[in-house]
Amino acid sequence: MSRILIVEDEADLAFGLEDDLKVEGYQVEIAGDGEKASQRARDEAWDLILLDVMLPRKDGFEVCREIRRAGVRTPIIMLTAKAHEAEKVLGLELGADDYVTKPFSPRELRARIKAMLRRMEAPVSDVFRFGEVEVDFARGELRRAGQVVEATPLELKLLKAFVASRGRILSREQLLEAAWGLGTFVTNRVVDGHIVGLRRKIEPEPAKPRYLVSVRGLGYRFDG
C-alpha cells in the first residue's frame, strides 16, 4: 500500500483528497501547514507527497527546498492555484517532480499519481528501445536502425535521465544535476546545445522533435 502525504491547509479539499485516495487503496496522512509538512516528510517514509504552494507558516516552495536539502527523494506533485510560468519553473527547480493547477479534476490527479508511482517502481533497464533507436546503457552504446551512432558520455547521461523520467518535464537544472553533477557551473545554453546534438542522433526529424520535446519556460520532456 503506497503512503501519500497530503499537504493542504484548505480542510474541505484536504479531506476530499484523503477520502478519494483512500478509496483508491492508498494510505494517507494530512499536514495542514508548512512546518508540520517539512517535519513529517523528513521523519517518515512516503511514496509520494502532494504539496500545496500556499500554506501557513512555510509555503510549499520552502518545504520543497528543505526536504530536498535533507536528502529526501520522495516524488513531489505541487498543487497550485496560480498558473504563472515562473512559479511552475521555481517548483521544478527546487526539486518538485510534477505540478497540478487548481482547480483540477480528481480523475486527472489520480492519473498523475499512478503514473508517478509507476515510474518510481520501474528501474531503467540496461537496454531501452524507442522508434528506430536502441540504447544500451551498460555498454554505453547508441544504435539507430541497427547502426552504431557515436554518442558522448554526457549525451548518454542525459538520455538515461530522460528515460528514467519519461513523460515528465525535466528542468535544465535537473538535467544539469543528472548529467554534469552538483556544483558544476554550466549555462542553460550549454544544456540546450547538448539537447540539440542528441536530437540529431535520435530524432527522425530533429527540427520537429517527436521524442525530446521542448516545454516552453519549463524544460524538456521525453515522450519515448
C-alpha positions, 0 to 999 in steps of 0.5 A, spaced: 500 500 500 503 506 497 503 512 503 501 519 500 502 525 504 497 530 503 499 537 504 493 542 504 491 547 509 484 548 505 480 542 510 474 541 505 479 539 499 484 536 504 479 531 506 476 530 499 483 528 497 484 523 503 477 520 502 478 519 494 485 516 495 483 512 500 478 509 496 483 508 491 487 503 496 492 508 498 494 510 505 494 517 507 496 522 512 494 530 512 499 536 514 495 542 514 501 547 514 508 548 512 512 546 518 508 540 520 509 538 512 517 539 512 517 535 519 513 529 517 516 528 510 523 528 513 521 523 519 517 518 515 517 514 509 512 516 503 511 514 496 509 520 494 507 527 497 502 532 494 504 539 496 500 545 496 504 552 494 500 556 499 500 554 506 501 557 513 507 558 516 512 555 510 509 555 503 510 549 499 516 552 495 520 552 502 518 545 504 520 543 497 527 546 498 528 543 505 526 536 504 530 536 498 536 539 502 535 533 507 536 528 502 529 526 501 527 523 494 520 522 495 516 524 488 513 531 489 506 533 485 505 541 487 498 543 487 497 550 485 492 555 484 496 560 480 498 558 473 504 563 472 510 560 468 515 562 473 512 559 479 511 552 475 519 553 473 521 555 481 517 548 483 521 544 478 527 547 480 527 546 487 526 539 486 518 538 485 517 532 480 510 534 477 505 540 478 497 540 478 493 547 477 487 548 481 482 547 480 483 540 477 479 534 476 480 528 481 480 523 475 486 527 472 490 527 479 489 520 480 492 519 473 498 523 475 499 519 481 499 512 478 503 514 473 508 517 478 508 511 482 509 507 476 515 510 474 518 510 481 517 502 481 520 501 474 528 501 474 531 503 467 533 497 464 540 496 461 537 496 454 531 501 452 528 501 445 524 507 442 522 508 434 528 506 430 533 507 436 536 502 441 540 504 447 544 500 451 546 503 457 551 498 460 555 498 454 554 505 453 552 504 446 547 508 441 544 504 435 539 507 430 536 502 425 541 497 427 547 502 426 552 504 431 551 512 432 557 515 436 554 518 442 558 522 448 558 520 455 554 526 457 549 525 451 548 518 454 547 521 461 542 525 459 538 520 455 538 515 461 535 521 465 530 522 460 528 515 460 528 514 467 523 520 467 519 519 461 513 523 460 515 528 465 518 535 464 525 535 466 528 542 468 535 544 465 537 544 472 535 537 473 538 535 467 544 539 469 544 535 476 543 528 472 548 529 467 554 534 469 553 533 477 552 538 483 556 544 483 558 544 476 557 551 473 554 550 466 549 555 462 542 553 460 545 554 453 550 549 454 544 544 456 540 546 450 546 545 445 547 538 448 539 537 447 540 539 440 546 534 438 542 528 441 536 530 437 540 529 431 542 522 433 535 520 435 530 524 432 527 522 425 526 529 424 530 533 429 527 540 427 520 537 429 522 533 435 517 527 436 521 524 442 525 530 446 520 535 446 521 542 448 516 545 454 516 552 453 519 556 460 519 549 463 524 544 460 524 538 456 520 532 456 521 525 453 515 522 450 519 515 448 
